Amino acid sequence: MLTTAPHLHIRRPSPTTTEFTVSTLPPQTLPLRLLLAVVNLLRLLLGITVLLVLYAKWSLYSPYTAPASPPEALSLASLANALQHVLDSAPGRLAQRAAAGTPAWALGPAALAALYAAVRRVHAAESLLVLRGLGIQTSSSGATVLGAAATRFIPTEKIQDVLINEAFRGFEVRHYLIVVVDGEEDVVVVFPKLLPRRDVVERVWRGVRGCLFDVKPRPKDDDGQARGNGRRTNGKI
């Protein structure tokens, strides 16, 4: 319910600019918004709990010593004082018991796994921005909410062609969009993580060629496969 099969969204900010976005985010209905809010709240609580347990474990080896005078605001001493007040609360005491009863060799990997689950991105999104006369920019969301999106810009003069290729993935034949870049041995695969359906790939291919080169798409073969200057087989998926 939280994710769906990769689907396409097309946005045209101007006559010479088109953005193709493939995402696993379902339509934003009210029940889904409420469910996502609950999930995000639970992820936040999980992250806070893990950090609290880790701090409680650290405090066992380095006990807190109250300063003789009130610490200055916005200082490490004031932060340590605030964390000690948290440990003295009911949730803090539970965290201390959990930290005391868990060996460090087990707490470390478990905390890392829990923190990764707390920051892992629920939905994946990849986009292709086409700017006529300038080039194209690919973008792929990171695995976590803390990671920045991976982007790459390819100028128009470096683009030799935009093609649809096919490859085996296990026992399945997958169609994917590639960009042949001048001077590079390997092609650039568009939407490499999500690998949307063939109909989505063909729709993006037509839109890219129409916007980037301002020409009609090339005809297809009898099997419906769009052809370029030649078949490229060094694409990687």
C-alpha positions as CSV (number, residue, x, y, z in Angstrom):
1,M,0.0,0.0,0.0
2,L,2.9,2.4,0.7
3,T,4.5,1.8,-2.8
4,T,3.3,0.9,-6.2
5,A,4.8,-0.2,-9.5
6,P,6.9,2.4,-11.2
7,H,4.7,4.9,-13.0
8,L,5.4,7.9,-15.2
9,H,4.6,11.6,-14.5
10,I,5.4,14.2,-17.2
11,R,5.8,17.9,-16.4
12,R,6.3,20.6,-19.0
13,P,7.3,23.9,-17.4
14,S,7.9,25.5,-20.8
15,P,7.6,24.5,-24.5
16,T,11.3,23.6,-24.6
17,T,11.6,21.9,-21.3
18,T,10.1,18.5,-20.3
19,E,10.7,16.5,-17.1
20,F,9.9,12.8,-17.0
21,T,9.7,11.3,-13.5
22,V,9.3,7.6,-12.7
23,S,8.3,7.0,-9.1
24,T,6.9,4.3,-6.8
25,L,4.8,6.8,-4.8
26,P,1.1,5.9,-5.1
27,P,-1.6,8.6,-5.6
28,Q,-1.8,10.9,-2.6
29,T,-5.1,9.9,-1.2
30,L,-6.2,10.9,2.3
31,P,-5.8,7.4,3.8
32,L,-2.3,7.2,2.3
33,R,-1.3,10.6,3.7
34,L,-2.4,9.5,7.1
35,L,-0.6,6.2,6.9
36,L,2.6,7.9,5.7
37,A,2.3,10.3,8.6
38,V,2.1,7.4,11.1
39,V,5.0,5.6,9.4
40,N,7.2,8.7,9.5
41,L,6.3,9.3,13.2
42,L,7.2,5.7,14.0
43,R,10.5,6.1,12.1
44,L,11.3,9.2,14.0
45,L,10.5,7.6,17.4
46,L,12.7,4.6,16.4
47,G,15.6,6.8,15.6
48,I,15.3,8.8,18.8
49,T,15.0,5.6,20.8
50,V,18.1,4.1,19.3
51,L,20.2,7.2,19.9
52,L,19.0,7.4,23.5
53,V,20.0,3.8,24.1
54,L,23.4,4.4,22.5
55,Y,23.9,7.4,24.7
56,A,22.8,5.4,27.8
57,K,25.4,2.8,26.8
58,W,28.1,5.4,26.5
59,S,27.2,6.9,29.9
60,L,27.8,3.6,31.6
61,Y,31.5,3.9,30.7
62,S,31.7,7.7,31.2
63,P,29.4,8.7,34.0
64,Y,28.0,12.2,34.0
65,T,29.4,14.7,36.5
66,A,27.3,17.7,37.3
67,P,29.2,21.0,36.9
68,A,29.7,23.2,39.9
69,S,28.0,26.1,38.3
70,P,25.2,26.3,35.7
71,P,26.6,25.7,32.2
72,E,26.4,28.3,29.6
73,A,23.6,28.1,27.0
74,L,24.5,26.5,23.7
75,S,27.5,24.7,25.0
76,L,28.5,21.1,25.2
77,A,28.1,21.2,29.0
78,S,24.5,22.4,28.6
79,L,23.8,19.6,26.1
80,A,25.3,17.0,28.4
81,N,23.1,18.4,31.2
82,A,20.0,18.2,29.1
83,L,20.8,14.6,28.0
84,Q,21.2,13.6,31.6
85,H,17.8,15.0,32.4
86,V,16.4,12.8,29.6
87,L,18.2,9.8,31.1
88,D,16.6,10.5,34.5
89,S,13.1,10.4,33.0
90,A,11.0,7.2,32.7
91,P,12.0,6.6,29.0
92,G,15.6,7.3,29.9
93,R,15.6,4.7,32.6
94,L,14.2,2.2,30.2
95,A,16.9,3.0,27.8
96,Q,19.5,2.6,30.5
97,R,18.2,-0.9,31.4
98,A,18.2,-1.9,27.7
99,A,21.8,-0.6,27.3
100,A,22.9,-2.4,30.5
101,G,21.4,-5.7,29.5
102,T,22.8,-5.7,25.9
103,P,26.4,-6.3,25.2
104,A,28.2,-3.8,23.1
105,W,29.1,-6.3,20.3
106,A,25.3,-6.9,19.8
107,L,24.1,-3.4,20.4
108,G,26.3,-1.8,17.7
109,P,25.0,-3.8,14.7
110,A,21.4,-3.7,15.9
111,A,21.6,0.1,16.4
112,L,23.0,0.6,12.9
113,A,20.3,-1.6,11.3
114,A,17.6,0.2,13.2
115,L,19.0,3.6,12.3
116,Y,19.1,2.6,8.6
117,A,15.5,1.4,8.8
118,A,14.6,4.8,10.3
119,V,16.2,6.9,7.6
120,R,15.6,4.5,4.6
121,R,13.6,6.1,1.8
122,V,10.2,4.5,1.4
123,H,9.6,5.6,-2.2
124,A,12.1,5.8,-5.0
125,A,12.1,8.4,-7.8
126,E,14.2,8.9,-10.9
127,S,13.8,11.7,-13.4
128,L,15.0,12.8,-16.7
129,L,15.0,16.6,-17.5
130,V,15.2,17.5,-21.1
131,L,16.3,21.0,-22.1
132,R,16.1,21.7,-25.8
133,G,19.3,23.2,-27.0
134,L,21.1,22.5,-23.8
135,G,21.0,18.8,-23.0
136,I,19.5,16.4,-20.5
137,Q,19.9,15.8,-16.8
138,T,19.3,12.5,-15.1
139,S,18.5,12.4,-11.4
140,S,18.1,9.4,-9.0
141,S,17.0,9.7,-5.3
142,G,19.3,8.4,-2.6
143,A,18.7,5.2,-0.6
144,T,18.1,7.2,2.5
145,V,16.4,10.5,3.3
146,L,19.8,11.9,4.4
147,G,21.4,11.2,1.0
148,A,21.4,13.7,-1.8
149,A,20.1,12.8,-5.2
150,A,22.6,11.6,-7.8
151,T,22.5,13.9,-10.8
152,R,24.3,14.1,-14.1
153,F,24.1,16.6,-16.9
154,I,24.9,15.7,-20.5
155,P,25.2,18.6,-23.0
156,T,23.4,18.3,-26.4
157,E,26.6,18.3,-28.3
158,K,27.7,15.2,-26.4
159,I,24.5,13.2,-27.1
160,Q,24.9,10.9,-30.2
161,D,21.5,9.3,-29.8
162,V,18.7,8.2,-27.5
163,L,17.7,4.6,-27.9
164,I,15.6,1.8,-26.4
165,N,17.7,-1.3,-25.7
166,E,16.8,-4.7,-24.3
167,A,18.7,-7.0,-22.0
168,F,18.1,-10.2,-19.9
169,R,17.5,-9.7,-16.2
170,G,17.4,-13.2,-14.8
171,F,15.0,-15.0,-17.1
172,E,13.1,-11.8,-18.0
173,V,13.7,-9.5,-21.0
174,R,13.7,-5.9,-19.9
175,H,13.6,-2.8,-22.1
176,Y,15.4,0.3,-20.9
177,L,16.3,3.7,-22.2
178,I,19.9,4.6,-23.0
179,V,21.8,7.7,-24.0
180,V,24.8,7.2,-26.3
181,V,27.4,9.8,-25.2
182,D,30.2,10.9,-27.5
183,G,33.6,9.8,-26.2
184,E,32.3,7.3,-23.7
185,E,32.5,3.5,-24.1
186,D,29.5,2.7,-22.0
187,V,26.1,4.1,-22.5
188,V,24.1,6.0,-19.9
189,V,21.1,4.0,-18.7
190,V,18.1,6.2,-17.8
191,F,16.0,5.1,-14.8
192,P,18.6,2.4,-13.9
193,K,17.1,1.5,-10.5
194,L,13.4,1.3,-11.3
195,L,13.5,0.0,-14.9
196,P,9.9,0.9,-15.7
197,R,7.7,-1.1,-18.1
198,R,8.3,-1.1,-21.9
199,D,5.3,1.2,-22.6
200,V,6.7,3.8,-20.1
201,V,10.1,3.6,-21.7
202,E,8.7,4.1,-25.2
203,R,6.7,7.1,-24.1
204,V,9.7,8.7,-22.6
205,W,11.8,7.9,-25.7
206,R,9.3,9.6,-27.9
207,G,9.1,12.6,-25.6
208,V,12.8,13.0,-25.3
209,R,13.4,12.9,-29.1
210,G,10.6,15.3,-29.7
211,C,11.8,17.8,-27.2
212,L,15.6,17.4,-27.5
213,F,15.9,17.1,-31.3
214,D,12.6,18.6,-32.3
215,V,12.0,15.6,-34.7
216,K,9.5,12.8,-34.9
217,P,10.5,9.5,-33.4
218,R,12.0,6.9,-35.7
219,P,9.7,4.1,-36.9
220,K,9.7,0.8,-35.0
221,D,10.5,-2.7,-36.3
222,D,7.9,-5.3,-36.6
223,D,8.4,-6.3,-32.9
224,G,7.7,-2.7,-31.8
225,Q,11.3,-2.0,-30.8
226,A,12.5,1.5,-31.5
227,R,15.7,1.6,-33.4
228,G,18.6,4.1,-33.5
229,N,21.8,4.2,-35.5
230,G,22.6,0.7,-34.4
231,R,22.1,-1.8,-31.6
232,R,24.2,-1.1,-28.5
233,T,24.9,-4.0,-26.2
234,N,27.2,-2.6,-23.6
235,G,24.4,-1.0,-21.5
236,K,24.4,-2.2,-17.9
237,I,21.3,-2.8,-15.8
